[in-house]
């Protein structure tokens, strides 16, 4: 059966860099301040934005991904909105940007998510350098997919009252509602680094920043109109969230290890698993009672010296691996290896549970969806299982002497050399697991 679903909106844009994240955070907090229970979502495989959403709304934010997730899993994730008054989803990249798998434009895109959930789209337009021409851009988006409703636009980075008036005249001509106009302000940005935004836990004053975004949105956006435009369908019939790979899971959690999808953790907790957080950066070993150690991705390259010197962490990890499984994703995978070479060419010894040596000295982007068929088991999945995930890093493999964990391909089926590793009870992948293929 299907669940009743709160009405919602997709906050999207023609491209990255338009300011939709700051608009999203401002809307989440401004509507929450009005007494609404606002459920945030993130369309696509982004690892970082959901933590900012949680800080702004007080509710966990969940990814929805049409490429990596089956409808049953999407339904189970959508059910996390139970009790909310309104849903706001932040798009990724441009509204129609997805992959070409199945010969379908926008497969895995924010537009696909919005259609599936019945959410109208609020388009955030960066109008710097244009005026009436912004209406032509918006009209193209409104007509590109007749099955998708563009509810209105928010004009961002408006230079002057005259600039706003001209842009509004253009929107009036093409019949698109202007829901707000945000004057240009240099301080309305979030700090970034090579993978995009810094993590929420690293922001020097996140609460003040979000409160500032909310005040700015209240002054320049019609919040009542935003609320009135929200719509939705019944969510897809739910199966279940991903089950835990063990009963007691020691999970690395600190500034170096933070990229775990919220629906994964929610599934573990819902099934009764005990999550035992520890900090490798604080030189903490995993809990001795844990059945499994899980090292998620993050930014180990920024803390390579501290991680190399974390003797208690290393000894505890090695002790655990003698009798019980250890798994690492992306940054966690690199820390399980023999060495990590930083951007200056300095080699830092890592845990040595795998023979992997990785380097940031010559950065090379690895980005995209991944499909993996396991050559051997990993925690929670048997050999032969097909998994879906996402990879985003700049490191290069210099040495990988261990057995391949999986046969890995991209979204279009092209084979990739980053196969992961397995040695004894230790496994690792460069991709971040999103779901089993039947999920």
Secondary structure, DSSP 8 states (H G I E B T S, - for coil): -------EEEEEESSTTSSHHHHHHHHHHHHHHTT--EEEEEESS-SSHHHHHHHHHSS--EEE-TTTS-HHHHHHHHGGGTT-SEEEEE--SSTT--B-GGG-TTBTSHHHHHHHHT-EEEEEEE-TT-STHHHHHHHHHHHH-TTS-EEEEEEEEE-SHHHHHHHHHHHHHHT--EEEEEE--TT----EETTEE--GGG-TTHHHHHHHHHHHHHHHB-HHHHHHH-B-------------SSSEEEEE-BTTB-B--HHHHHHHHHTT-EEEEE-TTTT----TT-SEEEE-BS-GGGGHHHHHT-HHHHHHHHHHHTTSEEEEETHHHHHTSSEEE-TTS-EEE---SS--EEE-SS---EEEEEEEEESS-BTTB-TT-EEEEEEEE--EEEE--SB-SEEEE-TT--EES---EEETTEEEESSEEEEETT-
